[in-house]
Amino acid sequence: MTLVLGIETSCDETAAAVVEDGRSLRSNVVSSQIALHQQYGGVFPEMASRAHIVTITPVIRQALEQAGIGWDDLAAVAVVNGPGLAGSLLVGLNAGKAIAFAHGLPLLGINHLEAHIYANWLIPVSVQKLEEPWFPLVCLIVSGGHSDLILMHGHHEYELLGHTLDDAAGEAFDKVARLLGLGYPGGPVIQRTAEGGNPEAFHFPRALHVGQYDFSFSGLKTAVLREVQLLRRAGGQEVAERGERLVDAGAAAAEVSLPLADLAASFQMAVIDALVQKTADAVANYRARLVLIAGGVAANKLLRLEMTRRVPVEVRFPPVHFCTDNAAMVASAGYYRFVSGLRSGLDLDVVPNLALTDSAR
């Protein structure tokens, strides 16, 4: 039995977890900062790092208590050192270094994107047994900061096939939700609003030709803004003329009756069409045996449905609570690094723009 403590502070969630043998959850504690940042419509970096300082120690203690273990029961400490917000990353990394040094434990630096991938290795509580993912596989990582297509040949063997050229999918959800006056975070509120809408009401662009496996959502965001402008003009009201004036447009949208459900549903389908089509193309061209979906947007119900329906191989995605930032996925990724003999030194530093391919074996 190998127990790994995972620590995650890459953005606005302070999290710690203990995972057994990379797959079985012993504890998972997450302290969310959503309420803190809602007033800003997004994460305020300085406030995020200060909140991590306050919560990091209690969260780690609670994770150990829930797991029913002490420091001597741990085999290693896994902590995210990038990508993410520098100030937030530093809090978690310094805590992980202190624990490793004080208790003589190996330190495992984990790429945040790699951790999201390994959320698919965790066995849900409701499942008795789940076979480990098999290679080669295609992984779609979709979050607030990333939209990446990865070909995974084996553990820690990553090939970047494509990425977003501008806005990430989750970022687009947040910006369009703000534009429509729906609030923050954008992913859940867009999904709820879209449930009663017609996904074919508006024909928004898919940007399928920007690169074989690359994504682009900036044009889609602007297309939604232009549609809101047209609808408001038809109602005799003015709207911000510059595409980047999303806050102004969102405030104005709240003052006029807009077909919010149809707009949300059409936008959501445009994003998902692009994600699914590019993933299906990668599966066919690289003869992948499995698709994994990872990241916060992996919680989207329509994405799960369309990916399962349109991709010709098995599709896996983590339980919703493992899609958003958590430390269980960090501990799982840490276990597979630990058993592979990979270690980090106490001179490990944060790398806010750390690439997944830099975390290969």
Helices and strands as residue ranges (DSSP letters): E 3-8, E 13-20, E 24-32, H 34-37, G 38-40, H 45-67, G 71-73, E 76-82, H 86-103, E 107-111, H 112-118, G 119-121, E 137-142, E 147-154, E 157-163, H 169-179, H 186-194, H 218-234, H 246-253, H 260-286, E 290-294, G 296-299, H 301-310, E 314-316, H 320-323, H 328-339, G 356-359
